[in-house]
Amino acid sequence: MPNYDYDIGVIGGGAGGLTVASGAAQLGAKTLLVEKEKELGGDCLHFGCVPSKTLLKSAHVYHLMKNSQKFGLPSVDVPPVEFSEVSKRIKSVIDIIQHHDSKERFCKLGAKVEFGQPTFTDEHSIRLNGSNFSAKTWVIATGSSPIAPPIKGLDQTPYITNREVFYLDHLPKSLIILGGGPIGSEMSQAFCRLGTRVAVVDMAPQILVKEDPDLADAVKEVLSSEGVEFYLDSSIEEVKDLGSGKEVKIKTKQGGIIGLKAETILVALGRGANTDDLGLEAIGIKFDRQGINVDNRLRTNLKHIYAAGDINGGYQFTHAAGYEGGIVVSNAIFRLPRKVNYTFLPWCTYTDPPLGSIGMNEKSARAAGIDYKVWTEEFKDNDRSLAEGETVGKIKMILDEKEKPIGVQILGPHAGDLLSEWVAVLNGKVKLSTLAAAIHPYPTIGEINKKVAGSYFSPKIFSEKVQKGLKFFFNLKGRACAEETCIE
Ligand SMILES: Cc1cc2nc3c(=O)[nH]c(=O)nc-3n(C[C@H](O)[C@H](O)[C@H](O)COP(=O)(O)OP(=O)(O)OC[C@H]3O[C@@H](n4cnc5c(N)ncnc54)[C@H](O)[C@@H]3O)c2cc1C
């Protein structure tokens, strides 16, 4: 048996890699964690979820300040935003979380942390900072980076991505966002609310292309009403540096060319797996443009090397990377052949209102040939939503042919948090009748979950047939007032 330096080596200290390293070390595996940046935490902590949600909160508060009259409060003249102050707050939140993702914490858990850029020298070894490290099992969790498609002029024009956008020294007067996905949509609202003139360009006819059009269009409507300009169904023809600003030339569906000008361009056109410089070709690991190829146990074609998180080209979420890290620990440390199952993987785009989804939506149910039915409830009919002034949106519950729930989409206040109840219902195979009968606190936005489940039973319970049965058995007397006398 070869004697390796480590039981397990993990490359990449983001959500996926940290989950594996912490689990493996705490289970007694001699663990090496290698990270190329100076700090652990990955994109989520430094350039993704944490800074974006912190920025969105600042933008939300500023938006409320400007709209105080809507809450019966005096109107206030708010001074312009100092983006460096917003950025300071972002950094302070990151600093707090950084303690949790620190070298010292992982050392305490029992893992050895090394910083630097490793290269595989053979199937079990890497070269790092002039030294060799071997491990029985390896996990590649190097994440993804923003891609810059081959658009004419883009390589000669300064632009920003998610790596720079949270750390600007001033608020841009105007911003063109290339891409109307989750990152583009969230950033469009954040910057528009802070006072930047924002335009979003996307070649798709809707923003948030994975979502059902009715909900994605409702998000777009909110963003438009706040001032975001949308150029959908439009291809980006050319990008130019004008010196004083930048220009993006787009071609509309009708063939017209429009020149958009702005101070800054944010590229949010998708993500590419971080496969460069790892020496994957040399040891024969198979990968393509999407990422490293893995089987349903997240093993690469070399069975002792796993790939977890954005790097494997699957779902690009922190919780997906964490889940996959757990699958790797089960397989690599416990030696249990656990497979991934994404049936009820939830996600959320944190615009205001946010749009969350779990399981199938209408688009995916239709694509799967399911004869589905949709049950909806609107937030404008929820007492707490009215009190909060958050009445835009609805919940959609998708039932299959057997009337079993296969998915839920929520556009409305706290959509991501509201999904948690559905996480338990769908994964735990909880009956809809149980959810509909369970007591929920009043007044809460979460009552909408109970209500949409109840709406499935209402027509069955309050039917003519049931009325007739009750009348027959218990001699109920029926209506107390004639319908035609009920005037609203
Ligand atoms: C703006 C933005 C907002 C987002 N918001 C959300 C959200 O709200 N919710 C959500 O779930 N997800 C969100 N995401 C996605 C989320 O950040 C990623 O899915 C998640 O970080 C993936 O985790 P990971 O471990 O695969 O990769 P990462 O977290 O990126 O970690 C990879 C690590 O590997 C390191 N690395 C890279 N190459 C090498 C190398 N050669 N050698 C050593 N180390 C290397 C990197 O420096 C990094 O630390 C957002 C992303 C962005 C960009």
The ligand as a Gaussian input file, in Angstrom:
#p B3LYP/6-31G(d) Opt

LIG

0 1
 C      -22.524000      37.904000      -7.387000
 C      -22.854000      36.499000      -6.949000
 C      -23.903000      36.287000      -6.084000
 C      -24.211000      35.003000      -5.672000
 N      -25.249000      34.824000      -4.823000
 C      -25.573000      33.589000      -4.391000
 C      -26.622000      33.386000      -3.476000
 O      -27.286000      34.331000      -3.058000
 N      -26.893000      32.135000      -3.061000
 C      -26.178000      31.055000      -3.516000
 O      -26.457000      29.931000      -3.110000
 N      -25.164000      31.219000      -4.391000
 C      -24.840000      32.448000      -4.848000
 N      -23.792000      32.615000      -5.703000
 C      -23.073000      31.429000      -6.182000
 C      -22.059000      30.930000      -5.156000
 O      -21.175000      31.982000      -4.820000
 C      -21.270000      29.759000      -5.724000
 O      -22.162000      28.798000      -6.235000
 C      -20.421000      29.124000      -4.645000
 O      -19.457000      30.038000      -4.182000
 C      -19.728000      27.879000      -5.199000
 O      -18.905000      27.321000      -4.233000
 P      -17.584000      26.549000      -4.682000
 O      -16.995000      25.980000      -3.452000
 O      -17.884000      25.645000      -5.793000
 O      -16.656000      27.686000      -5.297000
 P      -16.025000      28.971000      -4.587000
 O      -16.819000      29.403000      -3.430000
 O      -15.782000      29.962000      -5.644000
 O      -14.658000      28.437000      -4.049000
 C      -13.640000      28.027000      -4.903000
 C      -12.326000      28.332000      -4.231000
 O      -11.276000      27.724000      -4.974000
 C      -10.207000      28.636000      -5.084000
 N       -9.421000      28.277000      -6.265000
 C       -9.711000      28.509000      -7.560000
 N       -8.746000      28.004000      -8.352000
 C       -7.834000      27.443000      -7.526000
 C       -6.628000      26.768000      -7.730000
 N       -6.138000      26.550000      -8.958000
 N       -5.942000      26.338000      -6.658000
 C       -6.409000      26.534000      -5.388000
 N       -7.557000      27.174000      -5.131000
 C       -8.260000      27.614000      -6.200000
 C      -10.874000      29.977000      -5.196000
 O       -9.993000      31.029000      -4.851000
 C      -12.019000      29.818000      -4.199000
 O      -11.629000      30.188000      -2.904000
 C      -23.453000      33.899000      -6.138000
 C      -22.379000      34.103000      -6.998000
 C      -22.081000      35.390000      -7.403000
 C      -20.915000      35.586000      -8.328000

